[in-house]
Amino acid sequence: MEATEIPDSIKCEFEEKGGIDGIVELLPDDQRIGYINSIARAISDPVRLRVLFALCIQPMCVCLMVAMTEYAYSKMSYHLSTLRDSGLICSKHEGNYLIYYPTDLGRKVVELIGKGL
């Protein structure tokens, strides 16, 4: 597919990249887009985003996150599962408690979002 009329200000660079076909080749593949989309969905909810930011400040057990958000345990469990499934948080048992931590990816996401604000 070839563009016939485009502004001169982008025409040269567009052609250097191989036109539409060249740009399409530079796009992430469907698997990568799906992965990025899962991360975007995970942080699209204000509660999950707040929890992710909080975990980057301090690892916590569910009871602390429930107190912080005033959400029911069942709702918090859902949000934590979404964050965990997207690879943004992980957890480990400490005695009777399950402590949640941000993953390296979770920290990077918070850092990128935080810098943009």
For each residue, the residues with C-beta under 8 A, 3 or more apart:
1: 19 20 21
2: 19 20
3: 6 14 19 20
4:
5:
6: 3 10 11 14
7: 10 11
8: 11 12
9:
10: 6 7 13 14
11: 6 7 8 14 15
12: 8 15 16
13: 10 16 17
14: 3 6 10 11 17 19 23
15: 11 12 18 19
16: 12 13
17: 13 14 22 23 26
18: 15 21 22 23 25
19: 1 2 3 14 15 22 23
20: 1 2 3 23 24
21: 1 18 24 25
22: 17 18 19 25 26
23: 14 17 18 19 20 26 27
24: 20 21 27
25: 18 21 22
26: 17 22 23
27: 23 24 33
28: 32 33 36
29: 32 33
30: 33 34
31: 34 35
32: 28 29 35 36
33: 27 28 29 30 36 37
34: 30 31 37 38
35: 31 32 38 39
36: 28 32 33 39 40
37: 33 34 40 41
38: 34 35 41 42 85 86
39: 35 36 42 43 86 87 88 105 109
40: 36 37 43 44
41: 37 38 44 82 86
42: 38 39 45 48 82 83 85 86 88
43: 39 40 48 49 52 88 109 113
44: 40 41 48 49
45: 42 48 49 79 82
46: 49 50
47: 50 51 69 71 75 79
48: 42 43 44 45 51 52 79 82 83
49: 43 44 45 46 52 53 113
50: 46 47 53 54 68 69
51: 47 48 54 55 65 68 69 76 79 80 83 89
52: 43 48 49 55 56 83 88 89 102 106 109 110
53: 49 50 56 57 110 114
54: 50 51 57 58 60 65 68
55: 51 52 58 59 60 89 100 101 102 106
56: 52 53 102 106 107 110
57: 53 54
58: 54 55
59: 55 99 100 101
60: 54 55 64 65 68 99 100
61: 64 65 97 98 99 100
62: 65 66 73 76 77 80 98 100
63: 66 67
64: 60 61 67 68
65: 51 54 60 61 62 68 69 71 76 80 100
66: 62 63 69 70 71 72 73 76
67: 63 64 70
68: 50 51 54 60 64 65
69: 47 50 51 65 66 76
70: 66 67
71: 47 65 66 75 76 79
72: 66 75 76
73: 62 66 76 77
74: 77 78
75: 47 71 72 78 79
76: 51 62 65 66 69 71 72 73 79 80
77: 62 73 74 80 81
78: 74 75 81 82
79: 45 47 48 51 71 75 76 82 83
80: 51 62 65 76 77 83 84 89 91 100
81: 77 78 84 85
82: 41 42 45 48 78 79 85 86
83: 42 48 51 52 79 80 86 88 89 106
84: 80 81 87 88 89 90 91
85: 38 42 81 82
86: 38 39 41 42 82 83
87: 39 84 103 105 106
88: 39 42 43 52 83 84 102 103 105 106 109
89: 51 52 55 80 83 84 100 101 102 103 106
90: 84 100 101 103
91: 80 84 98 99 100 101
92: 98 99 101
93: 97 98 99
94: 97 98 99
95:
96:
97: 61 93 94
98: 61 62 91 92 93 94
99: 59 60 61 91 92 93 94
100: 55 59 60 61 62 65 80 89 90 91
101: 55 59 89 90 91 92
102: 52 55 56 88 89 106 107 110
103: 87 88 89 90 106 107
104: 107 108
105: 39 87 88 108 109
106: 52 55 56 83 87 88 89 102 103 109 110
107: 56 102 103 104 110 111
108: 104 105 111 112
109: 39 43 52 88 105 106 112 113
110: 52 53 56 102 106 107 113 114
111: 107 108 114 115
112: 108 109 115 116
113: 43 49 109 110 116 117
114: 53 110 111 117
115: 111 112
116: 112 113
117: 113 114
